[in-house]
Amino acid sequence: MSGYSKSTLVRIKDYWLKQSPPKEHNYQNVKYIIYDATYFHKDGCLINIMNGEDQSMIAQTYVNRESFKDVHPWFESLKQNGLNPRYVTMDGERSIIRALKLAWPRVKLQRCLYHIQHEGMRWLRTYPKTEAGKDLRQILMKVCSIKTIKEQNAFICDYRNWILRYKDFIIKLSKSIIAFKDLQRTVVLINNALPDMFHYLTNTHIHSTTNTLEGFHSRLKTDYQRHRGLIRKHRIHYLQWYSYFKNFKNSNTL
């Protein structure tokens, strides 16, 4: 189809995979970012940072696993190169939040609403065993559809009323049964996330979820399936070039 022989195509591919794309990012004007990580089975973890305002990929790293010891030095390096975000949309991984706050103490978090909803629904299960679980599941189902301050206040009111209604019931539950553990995990999840769930309602530059970046990762992994078997160095370069050309494509469609 290309007009080139198989051996020529292999040489072209090897030529590009032996080098990284040029680094062209100016971090000075980047204030709203989206952070997400995705694993390639046991072969490592790709971490990307996206500019929330134009959806360009501004930084990435490839590590063995998403952890404080790998992410914090990377954040510090980005800081030294001028990145100083005001808001970051991300999930609730504590070690990454700690690394983020150490690098940028004044940065504000926007917790990904989809992750909150998905994780809470997973713990409560499709068919909760208690009325408390059923009612809390109904409250969580509204999270990703909140678009106004009025809807935010209604969600918080519903959750606080749920706490008042079921507090004594939960206290009396045996601590060893699954129903108690499910409710406890979900309550802790919501309580920890609540202060950082709704910044997007007062600032349209802030993304309420990491879905934009996760969608990019999904497409990347689908395309990567055609190139499985690359050595680690070539895999990293492939992922870098993929992001580079994603930005190039965006810049030519504006």
N, C-alpha and C positions, 0 to 999 in steps of 0.2 A: 504493500500500500504506500509506503514512504518512498520507494524507489531505491532504498539502500539495502545492501546485503546484511545478513544476520551478523556477520563478524564486524561490519562497520557500525551497526547499531550498538553492539556491545562496547566497542571502543568509545563511541560518543557518550554512552551512559557512564562508563568508567571515568571518562574525562571530567564530567560534571560532578560525579559523586566523590571525586577525590578532593574537591574544594568546597569551601563555604561561600554563600552569596555575600555580596558587599553589605556592610552595615551602614544604613543610611538614616537612622532614626534620630530625630531631634526631640528629646524628651521635655524640653522647656515648657511647651504648651499643653502637655498631657496632664489633665487633672482628674479625669474619670476613667477608671480602668476596670476590667473584668478579669478575674483570675480563675483558672481551672487547670486540672491535671487529668491525664488519661493514661492508663497502663497498656502496655503491649505484652500481655500475658506475663511471662517471667523474664521478659527481655528488657525491662526498664520502664521508666515513666517519663512521659513528655509533659512539661509544664509550660503553659503559654499565658502571656498577658496581652490583652486586647485593649486598644483605645476605644472607650465606650462611645465616643462622639462620632467617629468615622468608621468604626469596626475594622481598623487596620491592626495587624499583628505587630506589636512593638518590641517584644522580647520573648525568648524561649530558652529553656534549658532541658537537657535530657539526663536523668539521674536514675540510680537503681531503684529508689523508692521516694515517695513524697514525705519528707521528714524535715525537722527543724535544722539538723546539721547540714543538709544539702541546700535548703531554701534560703536560710538566713544569710550566708555569704553572698549568694546571688543577689538578694535584695540589696545588700550593702554595696555591691558593685554597681547596680543600677542607680542607686542613690548617688554614688560618686560621679556617675556619668550624667547626672542632672535630673533623674526622674524623681518627682516630688508630688505624688498624687494627693488629691483632697478626699476622694471617695474611692473605695474598691468594693465591687460586688463579688461575693465569694460564698462558698459553703461554710460550715461551722467547724472545720478542722482546727482543733485548738492549737496544735504545734505551729501551724502556719499563721494563725492569728497572732501568736506570740512573736514569731519571727517578723511579721509585718509591723507590729507595734514597736519592736526594738529598732527597726530600721527607720520608721516614720512615726514617731510618737503621737503626732497630731492628726494622722489619717483617720477617717471615719469609715466604719464598715456599713455596707448594705448587705444584710444576710439574704441569700438567695431564697425566695419564697417557694420555689419549686422543691428545693432540697428539704425545706422545713415540712412542707406538706407531704412529700413522698416518704420521708423518714418517719414522720408521725403516723401516717397511714399504715406503713409497714409494721410498726410496733403494735398498733391497735388491731391489726389484722382485718381481713375482708369482712369477717363476721365476729365482732367483739363478743366476749362472753358475758359482759355486764351492761346494764343500762348506762352506767357512767361512760364506758368505752364507746357505746353506740352514739351517745350525745356528743362526746368530744370529737368523734370522727366526723359528725355532721358540721361541727364548727370548723374543723381543719379543712373541710372540702371547699370552704369559701375563700381561703387564703389567697390563692392565685388570681381571684377575680376582683380583688379590692382595688378600686380606681380613684376613690375620693376620700377626703378626711371623714366624711359622714360614715362611709362604709368601714373605715379604720376604727372609728369610735364604736360602731355597732359590734365589730369583731371583738374588741377589747372588753366591751360590756358583756357580751355573751360568754366570753371565757371566764371573766371574774364571777359571773353568776353561776357558771358551772362549778367553779372552785367552792363557792359558798354552799351550793346544793349538795355536793358529793364529798366534801372534806371529811366529815365524820365517817361516812361509809368507807372511804379509802383507808383511813386510820385503823378501822376495825378489821380490814382484810388481813388474812394471814400473809406475812411477808415472804413466804416461800412459794406461793401460788403464782402461776403465770399472769393472771389478771392483774395482780398488784404490780408486778414488774413492768408490764406493758404500760399501765397508767403512769407509774412513777417516771419511766423513761420519757414518755411523751410530755408530761408536765415539766420536767427539767428542761427538755428541748425547747418548749415554748417560752418558759421563763427566761432562759438564757438568751434567746433570740429576740424577744419582744422589744428591747430598747433600740435594736438596729434593724427592724423589719420595714419601717415605713418612711425612710428618708426620701425615697423616690417620689412620694406624693407632693413634696414641696420643691423638688428640683428635677426638671424633665431630662437633665443630662445623665441622671443616675438610672442604671438598669435595675429592675426589680428582681431579675433572675440572671443566671449565667447561661441561659438557653442559647443565646447567639453564639457564644464561644463553644459550647457543647455541640451545637449543630455543625460547626466547622470541624471539630474533632471527629465527629461521626463520619463526615464526608472524607476526611483525610484517611481514616482507618480503612474505609471501604476501598479507596484508591490504592492504599498501601498493600492490600492483599495481592495485587498483581506483581508486587516486587518483594514478596516474602523470601527470606533466605539471605538478605544483605548482611554483611558483617556490620558490627556495631557502628564503626566510623562512617560507613556508607549510609547506614540507616539514619544516623543523626543528620548527615548532610542532605539526604532526601527530604527529611521533615523540614529542614531549614529552607530548602529551595521551594518546597510546597507553599510555605507561608510567604516567602518572598514573592512568588508569582501570584499568590492570592492578593497581595497588596498592589502589585503591578496591574492586575486586572481591574481592581477597584479604581485605581487612579486614572485609568483610561476609559472609565464609564461614567465619570462625574460630569 
